[in-house]
Amino acid sequence: MKQSILPFKTRKDAPKDEVSLNAKLLIQAGFIHKEMAGVYSYLPLGLRVIEKIKGIIRNEMETLGASEVSLTALQDKTLWEKTGRWDDEVVDNWFKTTLKSGGELGLGFSHEEPLTALLRDHVSSYKDLPFSIFQFQTKFRNELRAKSGIMRGREFLMKDLYSFSTTDEEHAAFYDRVKNAYVRIFDKVGLGEVTFPTYATGGSFSKFSLEFQTITSSGEDTIYVDREKKVAINKEILSDERCAELGLDRENLEEVTTVEVGNIFNLGTKFSEPLGLVYKDEAGNRIPSVMGCYGIGLGRLMGTIAEVFADEKGLVWPKSVAPFDVHLVALPDAEGTVMAAAEVIYETLSAKMPIMFDDRAVSVGAKLADADLIGIPTRIVIGAKSLVEGNVEITDRKSGETTTVALSEILNYLHG
């Protein structure tokens, strides 16, 4: 991508109406656009990050053997009435609308009910189970507070996975596989060292749920971490009795502030019973399927990555989720020889890796400041002096370390 044809520009200053660091930086750097509180559009750079995150998650879901679908956002009121979740006293963040022909619809905040109902036409025997289904779907939640940028949205993209098993034991085995897949996901996006599986309340479904919490000063949760065991417990259920039950020593736990980036729940037969998702066992008995649900909010994950790695100059993306691997910056020169040389480098590198080329006719200061703000992992700077010497300067955005590399050795250096 050439920066000169990118219609969405960086801003000199961060937006003053934003409280959260992720929204300030992502808007200033041209990754997202705020439509209203809790509602953001993803611009080309931001969409590339989301797609990279999506690719990492999809790979892990497919490794689990899950099948991908895309369900509707509009929800049938009658399904949710059967499970008791249409009532605003039970779910207080619905977005609901009225049809012109009469009747109400909801904008989906989750998809347990519609997917469970859909599967009644596809499950009849124990031979049809187990299986799992996932999707990337826009969710709508009428949040009272929407001041955390893309980390708490009223409209947001979620990966939701649902599992369907014949027994509790079969479900538990899959649940454990998902836990391990989530650990790999957060490791791959760069958050592995600061993200912990965290025991939390299981609500009405089970004794415990498992959250994945990332340490960040901007988080809204408090957890207690056992760094040696790489596990934590949420403050809401913290007690000496619970610690002992989970094999944790209260004295070894460290209090930290975190943001929840994923969760997994045991659902039991909470949805399969009222919605009639049953199978016949070998004896012909009709038995409801045992279910689980597993969520990751992609925008929340992107916002968390932005906040965890940002520095005083701007964003710092891990390579695995960066919009481009390399940012080529051509410094202005009167003769145009630098730009010509940079074009050759761009054509060579773009055939090998994702690269953004700053070919704009702006000042050196503006180019370097924007490169810092956008946060692509590797920066190649070519100017008149370095060109005469047959070199470029390659800088690691995270460490700030700069290396002089010969023009003929750029590819070898990047691949080394």
DRENKEDREN-212375 format. One record per residue (C-alpha): residue in one letter; x, y, z. Coordinates in Angstrom, 3 decimals. Example, Ala and Ser with C-alpha at 12.3 -4.5 7.8 and 13.67 -1.06 7.14 Angstrom:
REM residues 2
A:12.300:-4.500:7.800;
S:13.670:-1.060:7.140;
***
This chain:
REM residues 416
M:0.000:0.000:0.000;
K:1.214:3.469:-0.895;
Q:0.428:6.032:1.760;
S:-0.194:8.754:-0.815;
I:-3.369:7.009:-2.030;
L:-4.671:6.178:1.434;
P:-7.700:8.487:1.913;
F:-7.696:8.280:5.709;
K:-5.057:10.534:7.248;
T:-3.358:10.615:10.609;
R:-4.197:13.453:12.984;
K:-1.706:15.792:14.562;
D:-3.463:15.522:17.934;
A:-5.498:12.842:19.679;
P:-9.304:13.368:19.810;
K:-10.258:15.310:22.932;
D:-13.609:13.589:23.415;
E:-12.027:10.164:24.011;
V:-11.071:8.879:27.459;
S:-9.451:5.564:26.571;
L:-5.906:5.299:25.268;
N:-6.830:2.738:22.604;
A:-9.441:5.006:21.014;
K:-7.188:8.075:21.176;
L:-4.307:6.329:19.428;
L:-6.337:4.305:16.929;
I:-8.317:7.354:15.817;
Q:-5.249:9.589:15.670;
A:-3.345:6.986:13.644;
G:-6.216:6.483:11.187;
F:-7.188:2.920:12.158;
I:-10.774:3.584:13.255;
H:-13.463:6.273:13.057;
K:-15.892:7.040:15.864;
E:-19.516:7.107:14.728;
M:-20.941:7.586:18.221;
A:-20.204:6.401:21.761;
G:-19.411:2.692:21.642;
V:-19.701:2.489:17.831;
Y:-16.603:2.566:15.625;
S:-15.904:1.983:11.936;
Y:-12.724:0.178:10.943;
L:-10.630:1.979:8.333;
P:-8.128:0.158:6.058;
L:-5.309:-0.101:8.610;
G:-7.661:-1.108:11.398;
L:-9.417:-3.652:9.220;
R:-6.091:-5.265:8.360;
V:-5.373:-5.712:12.079;
I:-8.823:-7.202:12.678;
E:-8.347:-9.601:9.765;
K:-4.956:-10.707:11.115;
I:-6.525:-11.389:14.524;
K:-9.403:-13.183:12.840;
G:-6.982:-15.389:10.906;
I:-5.183:-16.461:14.085;
I:-8.460:-17.296:15.800;
R:-9.932:-19.076:12.764;
N:-6.873:-21.289:12.494;
E:-7.263:-22.411:16.110;
M:-10.992:-22.981:15.737;
E:-10.473:-25.123:12.650;
T:-7.741:-27.049:14.482;
L:-10.390:-27.893:17.086;
G:-12.504:-29.300:14.247;
A:-15.174:-26.583:14.532;
S:-17.321:-25.657:11.523;
E:-17.743:-21.983:10.610;
V:-21.154:-20.420:10.004;
S:-22.623:-16.927:9.772;
L:-25.895:-16.519:11.643;
T:-28.309:-13.613:11.390;
A:-28.143:-10.577:13.652;
L:-31.949:-10.226:13.749;
Q:-33.390:-12.464:16.483;
D:-36.758:-14.194:16.856;
K:-38.401:-13.077:20.093;
T:-40.135:-16.424:20.666;
L:-36.862:-18.345:20.945;
W:-35.552:-16.054:23.654;
E:-38.863:-16.202:25.535;
K:-38.450:-19.986:25.814;
T:-35.167:-19.551:27.706;
G:-36.352:-16.537:29.690;
R:-33.785:-14.164:28.202;
W:-36.136:-11.847:26.298;
D:-37.149:-10.203:29.580;
D:-35.259:-6.938:30.186;
E:-35.093:-7.860:33.866;
V:-32.950:-10.869:32.890;
V:-30.921:-9.313:30.047;
D:-30.740:-5.547:30.499;
N:-28.709:-4.629:27.399;
W:-30.988:-5.702:24.544;
F:-31.440:-3.625:21.420;
K:-35.005:-4.328:20.282;
T:-37.040:-3.102:17.337;
T:-40.612:-3.330:16.066;
L:-41.579:-4.649:12.645;
K:-43.857:-2.474:10.528;
S:-46.065:-5.509:10.061;
G:-46.227:-5.990:13.823;
G:-44.174:-7.894:16.360;
E:-40.752:-7.407:17.942;
L:-37.262:-8.452:16.924;
G:-33.990:-8.263:18.781;
L:-30.507:-7.405:17.557;
G:-28.437:-10.350:18.726;
F:-26.153:-9.924:21.713;
S:-25.349:-13.648:21.669;
H:-26.407:-16.687:19.613;
E:-27.079:-19.631:21.925;
E:-30.833:-19.623:21.250;
P:-30.915:-19.336:17.448;
L:-28.103:-21.838:16.892;
T:-29.615:-24.360:19.294;
A:-32.996:-24.043:17.570;
L:-31.404:-24.354:14.122;
L:-29.687:-27.603:15.084;
R:-32.954:-29.348:15.952;
D:-33.223:-30.142:12.240;
H:-29.756:-31.693:12.168;
V:-29.425:-33.724:15.373;
S:-31.445:-36.843:16.103;
S:-29.027:-39.566:17.210;
Y:-26.018:-39.893:19.485;
K:-24.147:-40.642:16.265;
D:-24.626:-36.986:15.236;
L:-22.611:-35.769:18.241;
P:-20.238:-34.290:19.353;
F:-19.493:-31.261:17.179;
S:-18.724:-27.555:17.491;
I:-19.682:-24.475:15.494;
F:-18.145:-21.006:15.419;
Q:-18.697:-17.678:13.703;
F:-17.436:-14.119:13.475;
Q:-20.582:-12.077:13.995;
T:-21.497:-8.496:14.827;
K:-23.120:-8.242:18.256;
F:-25.229:-5.451:19.678;
R:-25.327:-4.599:23.369;
N:-26.993:-1.550:24.830;
E:-24.161:-0.769:27.248;
L:-24.849:1.865:29.878;
R:-21.162:2.868:29.807;
A:-19.281:3.082:26.532;
K:-16.130:5.010:27.423;
S:-13.476:2.362:26.789;
G:-13.092:2.813:23.039;
I:-13.215:-0.445:21.105;
M:-12.720:-2.374:24.351;
R:-16.404:-1.943:25.261;
G:-18.683:-1.348:22.302;
R:-22.393:-1.196:21.642;
E:-21.721:-2.757:18.245;
F:-18.737:-5.084:17.964;
L:-17.338:-8.148:16.244;
M:-17.151:-11.359:18.253;
K:-15.912:-14.849:17.658;
D:-18.374:-17.154:19.353;
L:-17.892:-20.909:19.480;
Y:-20.538:-23.377:20.661;
S:-20.020:-27.046:21.467;
F:-22.605:-29.842:21.567;
S:-21.824:-33.107:23.358;
T:-23.609:-36.226:24.561;
T:-22.220:-36.294:28.122;
D:-20.595:-34.069:30.706;
E:-17.361:-36.033:30.304;
E:-17.335:-35.552:26.540;
H:-18.001:-31.839:27.013;
A:-15.250:-31.502:29.646;
A:-12.670:-32.951:27.248;
F:-13.583:-30.420:24.555;
Y:-13.730:-27.569:27.082;
D:-10.134:-28.317:28.051;
R:-9.062:-28.310:24.389;
V:-10.646:-24.872:23.925;
K:-8.817:-23.591:26.999;
N:-5.518:-24.663:25.448;
A:-6.511:-23.133:22.082;
Y:-7.229:-19.819:23.806;
V:-3.826:-19.882:25.482;
R:-2.254:-20.317:22.041;
I:-4.363:-17.510:20.544;
F:-3.308:-14.968:23.151;
D:0.278:-16.088:22.851;
K:0.190:-15.661:19.059;
V:-1.218:-12.128:19.226;
G:1.577:-11.146:21.610;
L:-0.289:-11.108:24.919;
G:0.775:-14.503:26.250;
E:3.022:-13.175:29.013;
V:0.339:-10.906:30.487;
T:-2.829:-12.970:29.939;
F:-4.045:-15.467:32.521;
P:-6.827:-18.077:32.605;
T:-8.907:-16.766:35.490;
Y:-11.523:-18.565:37.572;
A:-14.722:-16.537:37.853;
T:-18.347:-17.052:38.705;
G:-20.156:-19.561:36.520;
G:-23.462:-17.729:36.807;
S:-26.478:-20.012:36.511;
F:-24.633:-22.554:34.357;
S:-21.846:-23.971:36.520;
K:-19.774:-23.369:39.635;
F:-16.989:-21.616:37.733;
S:-16.429:-20.054:34.368;
L:-13.008:-19.356:32.938;
E:-12.083:-15.844:31.858;
F:-8.909:-14.835:30.077;
Q:-7.676:-11.638:31.674;
T:-4.875:-9.381:30.392;
I:-2.925:-7.154:32.758;
T:-3.291:-3.480:31.845;
S:-3.620:-0.340:33.943;
S:-6.708:0.674:31.944;
G:-8.603:-2.515:32.839;
E:-11.883:-2.621:34.721;
D:-11.339:-5.915:36.584;
T:-9.238:-6.954:39.556;
I:-7.792:-10.447:39.654;
Y:-5.284:-12.300:41.803;
V:-2.501:-13.995:39.849;
D:-0.332:-16.961:40.671;
R:2.496:-16.280:38.212;
E:4.215:-19.581:38.887;
K:1.113:-21.638:38.069;
K:0.044:-19.211:35.303;
V:-3.511:-18.995:36.607;
A:-5.646:-16.444:38.474;
I:-8.862:-15.984:40.393;
N:-11.289:-13.091:39.961;
K:-11.811:-10.766:42.919;
E:-15.554:-11.455:42.787;
I:-15.046:-15.021:44.024;
L:-11.828:-14.604:46.012;
S:-11.824:-16.333:49.401;
D:-9.429:-18.613:51.268;
E:-11.919:-21.442:50.814;
R:-12.107:-20.952:47.016;
C:-8.320:-20.679:46.780;
A:-7.924:-23.987:48.602;
E:-10.553:-25.589:46.365;
L:-8.636:-24.480:43.265;
G:-5.224:-25.456:44.651;
L:-4.034:-21.849:45.038;
D:-2.056:-20.420:47.952;
R:-3.572:-17.093:48.970;
E:-0.147:-15.860:50.051;
N:1.289:-16.344:46.560;
L:-1.381:-14.321:44.767;
E:-0.620:-10.889:43.309;
E:-3.389:-8.299:42.849;
V:-3.440:-6.782:39.355;
T:-5.767:-4.712:37.174;
T:-6.936:-6.433:34.005;
V:-9.293:-6.455:31.055;
E:-11.218:-9.576:30.059;
V:-10.298:-10.619:26.507;
G:-12.079:-13.976:26.350;
N:-14.271:-16.377:28.284;
I:-15.522:-19.955:28.235;
F:-18.685:-21.275:29.889;
N:-20.211:-24.609:30.691;
L:-23.875:-24.316:29.646;
G:-25.072:-27.789:30.551;
T:-28.599:-28.261:29.175;
K:-29.703:-24.690:29.950;
F:-30.589:-24.084:26.284;
S:-30.989:-27.540:24.789;
E:-33.827:-28.534:27.153;
P:-36.225:-25.590:26.604;
L:-35.450:-25.423:22.872;
G:-35.739:-29.158:22.290;
L:-32.243:-30.015:21.063;
V:-32.261:-33.701:21.997;
Y:-30.710:-36.885:20.671;
K:-31.611:-40.556:21.038;
D:-29.079:-42.726:22.816;
E:-28.447:-46.388:21.984;
A:-31.429:-47.412:24.093;
G:-33.733:-44.927:22.334;
N:-33.937:-42.458:25.227;
R:-34.314:-38.788:24.303;
I:-31.525:-36.801:25.995;
P:-30.730:-33.062:25.761;
S:-27.295:-32.154:24.411;
V:-24.650:-30.810:26.802;
M:-23.445:-27.418:25.592;
G:-20.600:-24.956:26.062;
C:-19.945:-21.457:24.726;
Y:-16.621:-19.714:24.161;
G:-16.196:-16.042:23.216;
I:-13.504:-13.599:22.125;
G:-14.292:-9.986:21.221;
L:-12.037:-9.027:18.318;
G:-12.293:-5.264:18.829;
R:-11.651:-5.636:22.544;
L:-8.615:-7.786:21.790;
M:-7.308:-5.255:19.266;
G:-7.820:-2.395:21.725;
T:-6.061:-4.332:24.470;
I:-3.065:-5.025:22.222;
A:-2.945:-1.325:21.347;
E:-2.921:-0.274:25.004;
V:-0.513:-2.919:26.299;
F:2.205:-2.181:23.739;
A:1.795:1.574:23.137;
D:4.558:3.953:24.103;
E:4.837:7.749:24.290;
K:5.198:7.972:20.492;
G:2.190:5.890:19.503;
L:1.162:2.348:18.641;
V:3.579:-0.597:18.686;
W:2.095:-3.635:16.922;
P:3.394:-7.182:17.334;
K:4.269:-8.534:13.891;
S:1.558:-11.212:14.079;
V:-1.243:-8.622:14.038;
A:0.419:-5.557:12.475;
P:-1.312:-4.105:9.401;
F:2.012:-4.422:7.518;
D:5.324:-6.050:8.345;
V:7.430:-3.179:7.007;
H:7.009:0.594:6.726;
L:9.218:2.011:3.960;
V:9.827:5.740:4.438;
A:11.361:7.767:1.610;
L:12.759:11.080:2.843;
P:12.160:14.057:0.520;
D:14.925:15.178:-1.826;
A:14.903:17.880:-4.509;
E:16.219:15.666:-7.301;
G:13.779:12.807:-6.782;
T:16.526:10.169:-6.728;
V:15.528:8.930:-3.277;
M:11.925:8.381:-4.355;
A:13.055:6.522:-7.466;
A:15.282:4.229:-5.399;
A:12.521:3.730:-2.847;
E:10.113:2.684:-5.630;
V:12.519:-0.082:-6.612;
I:12.801:-1.248:-2.992;
Y:9.020:-1.152:-2.660;
E:8.444:-3.270:-5.759;
T:11.021:-5.805:-4.606;
L:9.772:-6.097:-1.035;
S:6.034:-6.010:-1.797;
A:6.436:-9.259:-3.738;
K:7.781:-10.896:-0.566;
M:5.908:-9.340:2.350;
P:3.143:-6.887:3.349;
I:4.651:-3.403:3.113;
M:3.403:0.176:3.409;
F:5.311:2.812:1.461;
D:5.336:6.436:2.638;
D:5.704:8.116:-0.734;
R:4.002:11.337:0.363;
A:5.389:14.791:-0.366;
V:5.533:15.883:3.272;
S:8.317:16.848:5.676;
V:10.808:14.479:7.246;
G:9.364:15.231:10.683;
A:5.815:14.418:9.579;
K:6.905:11.129:7.997;
L:8.847:9.929:11.038;
A:6.184:11.044:13.512;
D:3.501:9.211:11.525;
A:5.659:6.100:11.329;
D:5.999:6.131:15.129;
L:2.279:6.741:15.575;
I:1.157:3.960:13.202;
G:3.518:1.482:14.862;
I:4.457:-0.988:12.104;
P:7.144:-3.323:13.558;
T:9.989:-2.621:11.102;
R:10.819:0.723:9.499;
I:13.129:1.230:6.551;
V:14.246:4.829:6.037;
I:16.044:5.892:2.878;
G:17.399:9.406:2.415;
A:19.812:11.219:0.108;
K:22.850:10.621:2.323;
S:22.199:6.926:2.892;
L:21.438:6.424:-0.794;
V:24.821:7.861:-1.796;
E:26.449:5.439:0.647;
G:24.392:2.548:-0.747;
N:22.559:1.971:2.544;
V:19.240:2.271:4.342;
E:18.458:2.640:8.044;
I:16.264:-0.147:9.488;
T:14.627:0.511:12.863;
D:12.786:-1.886:15.167;
R:9.709:0.023:16.368;
K:9.549:-1.736:19.732;
S:13.185:-1.475:20.817;
G:14.095:1.628:18.828;
E:17.303:-0.073:17.731;
T:18.526:1.138:14.318;
T:20.837:-0.773:11.979;
T:22.560:0.419:8.804;
V:21.994:-2.151:6.050;
A:23.322:-2.218:2.487;
L:20.694:-1.872:-0.231;
S:21.644:-5.278:-1.612;
E:21.178:-6.919:1.793;
I:17.717:-5.631:2.792;
L:15.874:-8.870:2.037;
N:18.479:-11.010:3.767;
Y:18.370:-8.755:6.825;
L:14.568:-8.845:7.047;
H:14.412:-12.601:6.636;
G:17.289:-13.197:9.035;
***
